[in-house]
Amino acid sequence: MSGLKMPEPDAATIARKSEIVERLRRIVPGEGVIATEDELRAYECDALSAYRQVPLAVVLPGTTAQVAAVLKLCDEEKIKVVPRGAGTSLSGGALPVTDGIVLAMGKFNRILEIDFANRCVRVQPGVTNLGITHAVQHAGFYYAPDPSSQIACTIGGNIGENSGGVHCLKYGLTTNNVLGLEMVLPNGDIIRLGGKHLDAEGYDLLGLMTGSEGLLGVVTEVTVRILQKPETLRAVLMGFSSIEAGGDCVAAIIAAGIIPGGLEMMDHPAINAAEDFCAPGYPRDARAVLICELDGPAAEVDHLIERVTGIAEGLGATYLKVSESEEERVGFWSGRKNAFPAVGRISPDYLCMDGTIPRAELARVLRRMQQMSARYGLRVANVFHAGDGNLHPLILYDANNPGELEKAEAFGADILKLCVEVGGVLTGEHGVGVEKRDLMPEMFNEIDLDQQARVKCAFDPTQILNPGKMFPVLHRCAELGRMHVHKGRLPFPELERF
């Protein structure tokens, strides 16, 4: 495991393993606890697979009462806990610790209630993102957030990372589509936030939980908003001779007051990788491709299609095609949705970064990334949510070549620093996890981080939940009542023991 170093468990923890496992098996009997090293290997990493570590044990609860009992035991015995959904996190959010357990929520996979009258669905956190849409599409409804991993990622993980997707420009991120939660606090208390109603009294704890990366509590039930499928959906596929022209088109569409259902961009390496993988019909000679989807009443969509194509033509688009059927529209999106596995075919390894910038800075940032690519000697393919400035640069490398992972990490850190430099943020939807943890001081000063960490202390004073994530260094709450930031060696210095 290069770059990121995790602390080894002490002898006392190793000596207690059999006792801890036995006590956990009393709470979750049968096959509910995994403790052998071979079986634990399946949980040693999430989708940030460059970093791997075997946990002490894995617990597979099936009820909220079991989750509460496990957390109560761990709180009393100071056993660290890493919550895990489907393990699709790209920031190392579910990376385990060797002296802690993984609380795997895969058994929480039932849809509990579909309420069309209130336009909401109540689900367990292990239900997949796309599974919600499948459950309601027969009645003309769908769940709007649609990350590229939606076939596999779970709604509980979406809440942890505040996931988005290609339609978040118009319909919002997870936080804009969640109405209520049931969650278990680190001490085992069970609370409910929100419900089927559109707003709640008091502090917005629901908003606080969405994007909290498993540091504040464990979600056991979710109520989400569902939307009626638009009457008409059409997409425009546009090709440009330069990244700058594509970026200018994005800015011009938004400046014209048009809010597409989705507005996505891919650069030349990503275009050709997608064509080789699933043949969506992209122009191979284009340096940038835009996919702009318009939705709503047919007359409105036809009008907006004319405006968008006019803007693209005015900016010198080299390729324009409007979908004439649902099959063709889905085909346009197939390349974008399959971009990550497509790039996986042209490189042994890649790091998928995640940062957000102001739309007006797209061309400048993409130029700077190309300069960085030349400096580091590593290729980069760009696939991103252009409409809201959420970048997903894919840094290509080969972990078998000594030093390439470290170069890829440094390249990624420079991209994220650039995002902050131009007025953006370190993450759009992947979260901080361990990947961006030690870059937090690039965006926040010590006072900022102290205030954020005090929220963590309010929910989790014993610091058992997902330790080592988000904060560069977090001292125990009881010691000084405040936290200290240590910049250390970027991008991934050694974790401090909590």
C-alpha positions as CSV (number, residue, x, y, z in Angstrom):
1,M,0.0,0.0,0.0
2,S,1.9,3.0,-1.3
3,G,1.6,6.6,0.0
4,L,-1.2,6.1,2.6
5,K,0.0,4.3,5.7
6,M,-2.4,3.0,8.3
7,P,-1.4,2.3,11.9
8,E,-0.9,-1.3,13.0
9,P,-3.2,-2.6,15.7
10,D,-1.6,-2.9,19.1
11,A,-1.1,-6.2,20.9
12,A,-4.0,-5.7,23.2
13,T,-6.4,-5.4,20.3
14,I,-5.1,-8.5,18.7
15,A,-5.4,-10.4,22.0
16,R,-9.0,-9.3,22.3
17,K,-10.1,-10.3,18.8
18,S,-11.6,-13.6,19.7
19,E,-13.5,-12.0,22.6
20,I,-14.8,-9.2,20.4
21,V,-15.9,-11.6,17.7
22,E,-17.7,-13.8,20.2
23,R,-19.6,-10.8,21.7
24,L,-20.5,-9.6,18.2
25,R,-21.8,-13.1,17.3
26,R,-24.1,-13.0,20.3
27,I,-25.7,-9.9,18.7
28,V,-25.7,-11.1,15.1
29,P,-25.7,-14.9,15.2
30,G,-25.3,-17.4,12.4
31,E,-23.2,-16.1,9.5
32,G,-23.5,-12.5,10.6
33,V,-19.8,-12.1,11.6
34,I,-16.9,-12.7,9.3
35,A,-13.5,-13.1,11.1
36,T,-11.2,-15.4,9.0
37,E,-8.5,-13.6,7.0
38,D,-9.4,-15.1,3.7
39,E,-13.0,-14.0,4.0
40,L,-12.0,-10.6,5.3
41,R,-10.1,-9.9,2.1
42,A,-13.3,-9.1,0.3
43,Y,-13.7,-6.0,2.5
44,E,-10.1,-4.8,2.5
45,C,-10.8,-1.8,0.2
46,D,-13.5,0.1,-1.7
47,A,-13.4,1.4,-5.3
48,L,-10.2,3.4,-4.4
49,S,-8.4,0.0,-4.7
50,A,-4.9,1.5,-4.5
51,Y,-5.2,1.3,-0.7
52,R,-6.1,-2.0,1.1
53,Q,-6.2,-3.1,4.7
54,V,-7.9,-6.1,6.3
55,P,-10.3,-5.2,9.2
56,L,-10.5,-6.9,12.5
57,A,-13.9,-8.4,11.6
58,V,-16.9,-7.7,9.5
59,V,-20.5,-7.6,10.9
60,L,-23.5,-8.1,8.7
61,P,-26.5,-6.9,10.7
62,G,-30.0,-7.5,9.4
63,T,-32.1,-5.2,11.7
64,T,-31.9,-1.7,13.2
65,A,-31.9,-3.3,16.6
66,Q,-28.7,-5.2,15.7
67,V,-27.0,-2.1,14.4
68,A,-27.8,-0.3,17.6
69,A,-26.5,-3.2,19.8
70,V,-23.3,-3.4,17.8
71,L,-22.7,0.3,18.0
72,K,-23.4,0.4,21.7
73,L,-20.9,-2.4,22.3
74,C,-18.3,-0.7,20.2
75,D,-18.9,2.6,21.9
76,E,-18.5,1.1,25.4
77,E,-15.4,-1.0,24.4
78,K,-13.8,1.8,22.2
79,I,-13.8,-0.4,19.1
80,K,-13.6,1.4,15.8
81,V,-16.4,1.0,13.3
82,V,-16.3,1.7,9.5
83,P,-19.8,1.7,7.9
84,R,-19.9,0.2,4.4
85,G,-22.5,0.0,1.7
86,A,-21.7,-1.4,-1.7
87,G,-18.1,-0.4,-1.5
88,T,-18.2,1.8,-4.6
89,S,-16.6,4.8,-2.9
90,L,-13.9,6.4,-5.0
91,S,-12.4,8.4,-2.1
92,G,-11.6,5.5,0.3
93,G,-14.6,6.3,2.5
94,A,-15.0,2.6,3.4
95,L,-11.3,1.8,3.8
96,P,-11.2,-0.3,7.0
97,V,-8.9,0.0,10.0
98,T,-7.0,-3.1,11.2
99,D,-8.1,-2.6,14.8
100,G,-11.8,-2.0,14.0
101,I,-14.8,-3.7,12.5
102,V,-16.6,-3.1,9.2
103,L,-20.3,-2.6,9.6
104,A,-21.6,-3.9,6.2
105,M,-25.2,-2.9,5.5
106,G,-25.8,-5.1,2.5
107,K,-28.7,-7.0,4.1
108,F,-30.7,-3.8,4.4
109,N,-31.9,-4.2,0.8
110,R,-35.7,-3.9,1.0
111,I,-38.1,-1.3,-0.4
112,L,-40.4,-0.7,2.6
113,E,-43.1,1.6,1.1
114,I,-44.0,3.3,-2.2
115,D,-46.3,6.3,-1.7
116,F,-47.3,7.8,-5.0
117,A,-49.7,10.2,-3.4
118,N,-46.9,11.9,-1.5
119,R,-44.4,11.2,-4.3
120,C,-41.9,9.4,-2.1
121,V,-40.4,5.9,-1.4
122,R,-39.2,4.6,1.9
123,V,-36.2,2.2,1.6
124,Q,-33.5,0.5,3.5
125,P,-30.0,1.9,2.8
126,G,-28.8,-1.2,0.9
127,V,-31.3,-0.7,-1.9
128,T,-29.4,0.3,-5.1
129,N,-29.9,3.7,-6.6
130,L,-31.3,2.3,-9.8
131,G,-33.4,-0.1,-7.9
132,I,-35.6,2.8,-6.7
133,T,-36.3,3.9,-10.2
134,H,-37.1,0.3,-11.3
135,A,-39.6,0.0,-8.5
136,V,-41.6,3.1,-9.6
137,Q,-41.1,3.4,-13.3
138,H,-44.2,1.4,-14.1
139,A,-46.2,4.3,-12.8
140,G,-44.2,6.9,-14.7
141,F,-41.9,8.0,-11.8
142,Y,-38.2,7.8,-11.2
143,Y,-35.5,8.8,-8.7
144,A,-33.5,11.7,-10.1
145,P,-29.9,11.4,-8.7
146,D,-28.1,9.0,-11.1
147,P,-24.4,8.5,-10.4
148,S,-22.6,6.4,-13.1
149,S,-22.4,3.5,-10.6
150,Q,-26.2,3.6,-10.0
151,I,-26.6,0.0,-11.0
152,A,-24.4,-1.0,-7.9
153,C,-24.1,1.9,-5.5
154,T,-26.6,2.0,-2.6
155,I,-28.8,4.8,-1.3
156,G,-27.1,4.7,2.1
157,G,-23.7,5.3,0.4
158,N,-25.3,8.0,-1.8
159,I,-26.3,9.8,1.4
160,G,-22.8,9.4,2.9
161,E,-21.1,11.0,-0.1
162,N,-24.0,13.3,-1.2
163,S,-23.8,11.7,-4.7
164,G,-25.0,13.4,-7.9
165,G,-25.0,12.2,-11.4
166,V,-25.6,13.4,-14.9
167,H,-29.0,14.9,-14.1
168,C,-28.0,16.8,-10.9
169,L,-27.7,20.1,-12.8
170,K,-31.5,20.4,-13.0
171,Y,-32.7,18.0,-10.3
172,G,-30.1,18.3,-7.6
173,L,-27.8,16.0,-5.6
174,T,-28.9,13.4,-3.1
175,T,-29.4,16.2,-0.4
176,N,-32.1,17.7,-2.6
177,N,-34.0,14.5,-3.0
178,V,-33.9,13.0,0.5
179,L,-36.9,13.7,2.8
180,G,-36.2,11.6,5.9
181,L,-33.8,9.3,7.7
182,E,-33.7,6.7,10.5
183,M,-30.2,6.5,11.9
184,V,-28.3,5.0,14.8
185,L,-25.9,7.2,16.7
186,P,-22.5,5.9,17.9
187,N,-23.8,5.2,21.4
188,G,-26.7,3.0,20.0
189,D,-29.5,5.6,20.2
190,I,-32.0,5.4,17.3
191,I,-33.3,8.7,16.0
192,R,-35.5,9.9,13.1
193,L,-34.9,13.0,11.0
194,G,-37.5,14.5,8.6
195,G,-40.2,12.2,7.1
196,K,-42.6,12.4,4.2
197,H,-43.2,16.2,4.6
198,L,-41.2,18.6,2.6
199,D,-39.6,20.5,5.4
200,A,-38.9,20.0,9.1
201,E,-38.6,22.2,12.2
202,G,-35.4,22.9,14.1
203,Y,-31.9,22.5,12.9
204,D,-31.4,20.9,9.5
205,L,-29.8,17.7,10.8
206,L,-31.0,15.9,7.7
207,G,-28.8,18.2,5.6
208,L,-25.9,17.7,8.0
209,M,-26.1,13.9,7.7
210,T,-26.2,14.0,3.9
211,G,-22.5,14.1,2.9
212,S,-21.2,13.2,6.4
213,E,-19.3,10.2,5.1
214,G,-20.2,7.8,7.9
215,L,-18.6,10.0,10.6
216,L,-21.8,10.9,12.5
217,G,-24.1,7.9,12.5
218,V,-25.3,4.8,10.6
219,V,-28.4,5.2,8.4
220,T,-30.9,2.4,8.6
221,E,-33.8,3.8,6.6
222,V,-34.3,6.5,4.0
223,T,-37.3,8.3,2.6
224,V,-36.6,9.8,-0.9
225,R,-38.5,12.0,-3.2
226,I,-39.5,10.6,-6.6
227,L,-40.4,12.6,-9.7
228,Q,-42.8,12.1,-12.6
229,K,-41.0,11.2,-15.8
230,P,-40.9,14.2,-18.2
231,E,-43.3,14.1,-21.2
232,T,-40.4,14.4,-23.7
233,L,-36.7,13.7,-23.5
234,R,-34.3,14.6,-26.3
235,A,-30.5,15.0,-26.4
236,V,-28.1,16.9,-28.6
237,L,-24.7,15.4,-29.3
238,M,-22.1,18.2,-30.1
239,G,-18.5,17.9,-31.2
240,F,-15.9,20.7,-31.0
241,S,-12.4,21.1,-32.4
242,S,-11.0,22.2,-29.0
243,I,-11.7,21.9,-25.3
244,E,-12.0,25.7,-25.0
245,A,-14.8,25.8,-27.6
246,G,-16.7,23.0,-25.7
247,G,-16.2,24.9,-22.4
248,D,-17.4,28.1,-24.0
249,C,-20.6,26.3,-25.2
250,V,-21.3,25.1,-21.7
251,A,-21.1,28.6,-20.3
252,A,-23.2,30.1,-23.2
253,I,-26.0,27.5,-22.7
254,I,-26.3,28.3,-19.0
255,A,-25.9,32.1,-19.6
256,A,-28.8,31.9,-22.0
257,G,-31.1,30.8,-19.1
258,I,-31.3,27.2,-20.3
259,I,-31.1,24.6,-17.6
260,P,-30.7,21.2,-19.3
261,G,-31.7,18.0,-17.6
262,G,-28.0,17.0,-18.2
263,L,-25.0,18.7,-19.7
264,E,-21.9,16.4,-19.9
265,M,-18.5,16.8,-21.5
266,M,-15.8,14.3,-22.6
267,D,-12.4,15.0,-24.0
268,H,-10.6,13.2,-26.9
269,P,-9.1,10.3,-25.0
270,A,-12.4,9.6,-23.3
271,I,-14.3,9.9,-26.6
272,N,-12.2,7.3,-28.3
273,A,-12.2,4.9,-25.3
274,A,-16.0,5.1,-25.2
275,E,-16.2,4.4,-29.0
276,D,-14.0,1.4,-28.7
277,F,-16.0,0.1,-25.7
278,C,-19.6,0.5,-26.7
279,A,-19.8,2.5,-30.0
280,P,-22.2,5.3,-29.0
281,G,-21.6,7.1,-32.2
282,Y,-19.3,9.9,-31.0
283,P,-17.1,11.8,-33.6
284,R,-13.6,10.4,-33.1
285,D,-11.9,13.4,-34.5
286,A,-13.6,15.8,-32.0
287,R,-11.4,17.2,-29.2
288,A,-14.5,17.6,-27.0
289,V,-18.0,16.2,-27.0
290,L,-21.0,17.7,-25.2
291,I,-24.2,15.8,-24.5
292,C,-27.1,18.2,-23.7
293,E,-30.4,16.7,-22.7
294,L,-33.6,18.7,-22.6
295,D,-36.8,17.6,-21.0
296,G,-40.3,18.8,-20.5
297,P,-43.4,19.4,-22.7
298,A,-42.7,18.6,-26.4
299,A,-43.1,22.2,-27.6
300,E,-40.7,23.5,-25.0
301,V,-38.1,20.8,-25.7
302,D,-38.3,21.5,-29.5
303,H,-37.8,25.2,-28.8
304,L,-34.8,24.6,-26.5
305,I,-33.2,22.2,-29.0
306,E,-33.3,25.0,-31.6
307,R,-31.7,27.4,-29.1
308,V,-28.9,25.0,-28.1
309,T,-28.0,23.9,-31.6
310,G,-27.9,27.6,-32.6
311,I,-25.5,28.4,-29.7
312,A,-23.3,25.4,-30.7
313,E,-23.2,26.4,-34.4
314,G,-22.3,30.0,-33.4
315,L,-19.3,28.6,-31.4
316,G,-18.1,26.6,-34.3
317,A,-19.4,23.1,-33.5
318,T,-17.9,20.5,-35.9
319,Y,-20.6,17.9,-35.2
320,L,-24.3,18.2,-34.3
321,K,-26.8,15.5,-34.0
322,V,-30.2,15.6,-32.3
323,S,-31.8,12.3,-31.0
324,E,-34.8,11.3,-33.0
325,S,-35.8,8.4,-30.9
326,E,-35.5,7.1,-27.3
327,E,-33.1,4.5,-28.5
328,E,-30.9,7.1,-30.0
329,R,-31.0,9.3,-26.9
330,V,-30.0,6.3,-24.7
331,G,-27.2,5.6,-27.1
332,F,-25.8,9.1,-26.7
333,W,-25.7,8.5,-22.9
334,S,-24.3,5.0,-23.2
335,G,-20.8,6.3,-23.9
336,R,-20.9,8.7,-20.9
337,K,-22.3,6.1,-18.5
338,N,-19.7,3.6,-19.6
339,A,-16.8,6.0,-19.6
340,F,-15.1,4.6,-16.5
341,P,-15.0,1.0,-17.6
342,A,-14.1,2.1,-21.1
343,V,-11.0,4.0,-19.8
344,G,-10.2,0.9,-17.8
345,R,-9.5,-1.0,-21.0
346,I,-6.8,1.5,-22.1
347,S,-4.8,1.6,-18.9
348,P,-3.8,-1.0,-16.3
349,D,-4.8,1.4,-13.5
350,Y,-6.4,4.8,-13.1
351,L,-7.3,7.3,-10.3
352,C,-10.7,8.9,-10.7
353,M,-10.5,12.4,-9.3
354,D,-13.4,14.6,-8.2
355,G,-13.3,18.4,-7.9
356,T,-15.7,21.2,-8.7
357,I,-14.9,24.6,-10.3
358,P,-16.9,27.6,-11.6
359,R,-18.1,26.9,-15.1
360,A,-16.3,30.0,-16.5
361,E,-13.0,28.4,-15.5
362,L,-13.5,25.1,-17.5
363,A,-11.2,26.0,-20.4
364,R,-8.5,27.4,-18.2
365,V,-8.5,24.4,-15.8
366,L,-8.5,21.9,-18.7
367,R,-5.5,23.6,-20.3
368,R,-3.6,23.5,-17.0
369,M,-4.4,19.8,-16.6
370,Q,-2.9,19.1,-20.0
371,Q,0.3,21.0,-18.9
372,M,0.4,18.9,-15.7
373,S,-0.1,15.7,-17.8
374,A,3.0,16.6,-19.8
375,R,5.0,17.4,-16.7
376,Y,4.1,14.2,-14.9
377,G,4.4,12.0,-18.0
378,L,1.0,10.5,-17.3
379,R,-2.1,10.6,-19.5
380,V,-5.4,12.0,-18.4
381,A,-8.9,11.5,-19.7
382,N,-11.6,13.9,-18.8
383,V,-15.2,13.0,-18.2
384,F,-17.3,15.4,-16.2
385,H,-20.6,17.1,-15.3
386,A,-19.9,20.2,-17.3
387,G,-23.1,22.0,-16.4
388,D,-22.2,22.3,-12.7
389,G,-18.4,22.3,-13.1
390,N,-17.9,18.9,-11.4
391,L,-14.7,17.4,-12.9
392,H,-13.8,13.7,-13.1
393,P,-10.2,13.6,-14.5
394,L,-9.0,10.0,-14.9
395,I,-5.3,9.8,-14.3
396,L,-3.9,6.8,-16.2
397,Y,-0.9,4.9,-14.7
398,D,0.5,1.4,-14.2
399,A,1.0,0.4,-10.6
400,N,3.5,-2.3,-11.7
401,N,5.9,0.5,-12.7
402,P,7.8,1.7,-9.6
403,G,6.8,5.3,-8.6
404,E,3.9,5.7,-11.0
405,L,1.2,5.5,-8.2
406,E,3.1,8.2,-6.3
407,K,3.2,10.3,-9.4
408,A,-0.5,9.8,-10.1
409,E,-1.3,10.8,-6.5
410,A,0.8,14.0,-6.8
411,F,-0.8,14.8,-10.1
412,G,-4.3,14.3,-8.5
413,A,-3.3,16.5,-5.6
414,D,-2.2,19.3,-8.0
415,I,-5.5,19.1,-9.9
416,L,-7.5,19.5,-6.6
417,K,-5.3,22.4,-5.5
418,L,-6.0,24.0,-8.9
419,C,-9.8,23.6,-8.3
420,V,-9.5,25.5,-5.1
421,E,-7.2,28.1,-6.6
422,V,-9.8,29.1,-9.2
423,G,-12.6,29.3,-6.7
424,G,-13.8,25.8,-6.6
425,V,-13.9,23.0,-4.0
426,L,-12.1,19.7,-3.3
427,T,-15.0,17.4,-4.1
428,G,-18.3,17.5,-5.9
429,E,-19.8,14.1,-5.1
430,H,-17.1,11.5,-4.2
431,G,-16.5,12.9,-0.7
432,V,-13.2,13.5,1.1
433,G,-12.5,10.1,2.6
434,V,-8.8,9.4,2.8
435,E,-8.1,10.6,-0.8
436,K,-8.5,14.3,-0.1
437,R,-8.2,14.3,3.7
438,D,-4.8,15.8,3.8
439,L,-5.7,18.4,1.2
440,M,-8.4,19.9,3.4
441,P,-6.0,22.6,4.7
442,E,-5.7,23.8,1.1
443,M,-9.3,24.9,1.4
444,F,-10.0,25.4,5.1
445,N,-7.9,27.1,7.8
446,E,-7.5,25.7,11.3
447,I,-10.5,27.5,12.7
448,D,-12.7,26.2,9.9
449,L,-11.6,22.7,10.4
450,D,-12.0,23.0,14.2
451,Q,-15.6,24.0,13.8
452,Q,-16.4,21.1,11.5
453,A,-14.7,18.7,13.8
454,R,-16.7,19.9,16.8
455,V,-19.8,18.7,15.0
456,K,-18.1,15.2,14.7
457,C,-17.4,15.4,18.5
458,A,-21.0,16.3,19.3
459,F,-22.2,13.1,17.6
460,D,-19.3,10.8,18.3
461,P,-17.3,11.9,21.4
462,T,-15.4,8.6,21.6
463,Q,-14.3,8.9,18.0
464,I,-15.3,5.3,17.0
465,L,-17.0,6.0,13.6
466,N,-14.9,5.9,10.5
467,P,-11.7,7.1,12.0
468,G,-9.0,8.6,9.8
469,K,-11.4,10.0,7.2
470,M,-12.0,13.7,6.3
471,F,-9.9,15.4,9.0
472,P,-6.1,15.6,8.6
473,V,-5.7,15.0,12.4
474,L,-8.4,14.8,15.0
475,H,-7.5,14.6,18.7
476,R,-9.9,13.1,21.2
477,C,-12.7,15.5,22.1
478,A,-12.3,15.0,25.8
479,E,-8.7,16.2,25.8
480,L,-8.8,19.8,24.7
481,G,-12.2,20.2,23.3
482,R,-10.7,21.2,20.0
483,M,-8.9,19.7,17.0
484,H,-5.6,20.6,15.4
485,V,-4.7,20.5,11.8
486,H,-1.3,19.1,10.7
487,K,-0.5,19.6,7.1
488,G,2.2,16.9,6.9
489,R,3.5,15.4,3.7
490,L,1.0,15.7,0.9
491,P,-0.9,14.1,-0.6
492,F,-1.1,11.2,1.8
493,P,0.9,11.4,5.0
494,E,0.8,8.7,7.7
495,L,-2.4,8.5,9.6
496,E,-2.3,9.5,13.3
497,R,-3.7,7.0,15.8
498,F,-6.9,8.3,17.3
